Amino acid sequence: MNDALLSAQQLSVHFGGVLAVNKVSFDVRPGEVFTLIGPNGAGKTTVFNLISRIYNPTSGQIDFLGPQGFIRLTDQPAQNVASLGIARTFQNIELFEHATVLHNLLIGRHTQRRTGLWQDLSFTDATRRTELMSRERVEEVIDFLDLQHHRDAMVAGLPYGVRKVVELARALCTEPKLLLLDEPSSGLNVEETEDMAFWISDIKSELGITVLMVEHDMSLVSRVSDRVLAMNQGEVLALGTPREVQNDAGVIEAYLGSVDDVSSLRRRSA
């Protein structure tokens, strides 16, 4: 765990009689894009919800390298996660639709505020400096994701693909160490997915943010991921580079059927 930013150890989750996640362990290293893949119901989003503290594990633990060193993330309440340096986007976009793009991004800055209620009500010099810093950071993110033309637009009137980018922008405004992306290409067309791959690569290389992603689009996974963890029925199938995982017999069977069936299909195609 010494070289990990986040370490999940023997995570299991029961929902009644259903075992959703069974003894899942993995480490996410600083500066990488680490992706969870698997068929529907594999347990990927459940793992995300454990990290976000929406769910509690039945057993196991998660450790995270926070501002003061490693902490037991599974002991933290959900409201502390963002301030520890973890931000998340959702498969179903969660934005304030009747606010502008700018206001949505400014809301994302709330975890960075260091002023108190009375300072804010009195609009002291400290509050004024904080507001200016927040606005500068938001404008940097707007420039980074090419959202200049949408800055003052209401979110409700934006195309779906642009709203996806706005949600990504709001997460970046929290200045995370770890960014959780829940199916970032879901609902996007080919061109928008290409743009998303570009943003993810730049978030890693230019901003130095570690990315943990759940994704079904294997072309996007192969393009941006350093390592991939394949899951099926709540358990780990394979862990390695995108090529290693895609060539794993267990992964092929989980996605496409038995290895013999896949070999037969390839022969007929040839």
N, C-alpha and C positions, 0 to 999 in steps of 0.2 A: 504493500500500500504506500510505500515511501514516495514512489514516483507518480502516484495517482492524484487526480483532482477530486474524483468521486469513486468510492469503492462500495459496491453492493455485495453482501455476503449472505449466501444461503437464504434468499428471500422466498417466503411462501405466504400465500394468501388463500384463505378459505372464505367463500360466500355460502353460508349454509353448508350443504353437502357437496358443493362444487369446489374443486381445487383449481383456482384460476392461475396461480403461479406456484411452481414447485421447485424449491431449492435452487434458485437462479443466482449465480454469482458472476460479476464482471467488474473490471476497473476501467475508468475513463481517464486517459492521460491528458495533461495540459497541452493545449494547442492542437488537438486532433478533432476530426469529425468522426464520431462513433455512431453507427446506425443499427437500430433494431429492425429486423425484418421478420416476416412470417405470415402465414395465412390468417384470415379473419378468425378471431377468437384465440389467437396464439398466446395472448397475455401481454402484448407489447404496451398497450395503453395503460393496463393495470400497473406495470412497472413505472411508467411515467407518473401515474397518480400516486404511487408510493413516494417517489422523489419529490413531487409537489406537495406532499403531505395531505392530499385529499383522502387517501386511504392509509390505514395502519397495517403493517405486516402482521400476519399471524405468528410468524417466527422470522428470525434473521434481522439484519441491520444494514443501515447505509451510513457511511462516513463521508464527510465533505470537508475540503480544505477551505475554511472560512477566513474572515479577516484576522482572527486571533489564533489560527492554527486549525488542526483537525477537530471536528465536532461530530457528535452522534446526531446525524440529521433526523433519524427516526425518533428522537426524543424532542424534536422541535415542533411547536405549533405551526399551522399552515401560514399564519400571518407573519412569521419571521423569515420565510423562505426568500422573499425578494430582497430583503435587507442583507441577507447573507451572501448575495451575489448570484442568485439563480433566477432566470426569467424564462417564461414559457409562452408559446403560441398554441392555439387550439385548432383542431381539424375543422370545427365549426367556429367561424370567426366571432370573436367576442370584443366588439367595439361599441362606443357610444355613437349610434347612428345619427342622432340629431345634434351632434357637435361637429365642429370642423376637424380636419386632419390635424391642424396645429394644436387645438385644444386636447384632442385625444393623446397627442404625444406629450404635451405638458403634464397631463395626468400621470403618464408613465414616470415622471420625475419625482413623484411624491416620496419614493424610498430614499432619495438623496437629500431631502430637506433636513436641516439641522436647527431650524428656528422653532420656537414654541408658539402656542396659540396667541398669547398676549402680544408677542412680537409681531405676529402676522396681522392681528387686528389693528395694531398701532402703526403698521407699516414702517418699522424702524429701519435704520441703515442696514442692519444685518439682513432683514427681510428683503430689502431692495437689492442688495448684492446677490442674495440667493436667487431672486427672480431673474436677474440679468444672467447669471451663470446658467440657470435652467434654460432660458431662451437661447443662449449661445449653443448649448449642447444640443437642443432640439433642432436648431438650424443646421448644425453639422450633420445630424442624422438625415435630415431632409435632403441635403446636398449629396450625401453618401448614397442614398437610395433613389436619387433623381425624382424626388417628389415635389419639386419646386412649383410645378404647374397646378398641383392639387392642394397646396398649403392651406388655402382659405375655403376650400370646397367642403360641403357637408358630406359626411361619410355615406349617408343614405343614398346619395345620388351618384356614387362612384361605381364603376364596373367591379365585378367580383375580383378579378386579378389584381386591381389596384388596392382593393381593401385588404387582400392578403399581404401586400407589401406594407401597407399602413400598420397592420398588426405586428409585422416583423419590426417595423420602425419603433413602435411603442415599446416593444421588448428591449430593443437596443438602448432606448433612452434611460433605462434603469441602470445602465453600465454594468451588465452582468459579467461574471467570470465564466459561467456556464449557461448556455442558451439551449433550451429544450424546444425542439421543433416537432410538432405533432402533425405528420403528413403534410408538409409544406406545399407539395405539388397537387394536393387533392382539389379537383375542380378547375385546374388550370389547363389551358391549351398547350400545344407543343412549344410555341414561341414564349409563352409566359413561364413554362417549366424551364426553358433554356435560361431565361433571365434569373429565375430563382436559383439555379445552379451557380450562376455567376455571382449572385449576392452571397450565397453560402460560402463560396470559395474566398471571396473578399473579406467576409466577416472573420474567417479564420486567419487569412494571411495578412490583412491590413490592420484589423482591429485586435488581433491576438486573442479572440474569444473562442473558447472550446465549445463545440457543438455536439449535443446528443440528440439524435433524430430518430423518429419512427417514420418509415416510408415504404410504399408499395411499388413505386416506379423504379424498376431495377436499373434503367439507364441513368437516372439521377443518382441512385445509390452508387453505381460504379464510377460515376464521374467525380463525385465530391468526397466519398468516404475513404478514410484511412483504414478503419477496421469495421467489420460487420459482425453482429451477433444474430444468428438465426434461431428463432423460437418456434415451437409447435406444441400445442396443447399444454401450455404453461411451463414447458421445459426447454433447456438449451439444446439445440441440435448441433450447432457448429459456431466456431469463433475464428476469425482470421481476416485476411484481405478480402476485398470483394470477389476477386477471381477464385480464391481458395474456397470461399463459402458457396459460390454459385456452382462449383464443380463437385461439391460434397454430395455423396450418394443419398444421405438422409434428407438433405435440403431438396434435392431433385424429387425425391419421392413425396415429400410433404406438399410440394407445389404441383407436381405433374402426374403423380401416380408412381407405380413401382419402377425401378431402374430398368427392368426388362421391357416394360411397356414403352418407356422413353426410347430405349435402344431400337425397339421395333418401329416406332414412329419415325425415327431418324433414318432407318433403312428404307422405309417406304417413301420418305421425302426425297431421298437421294435417287 
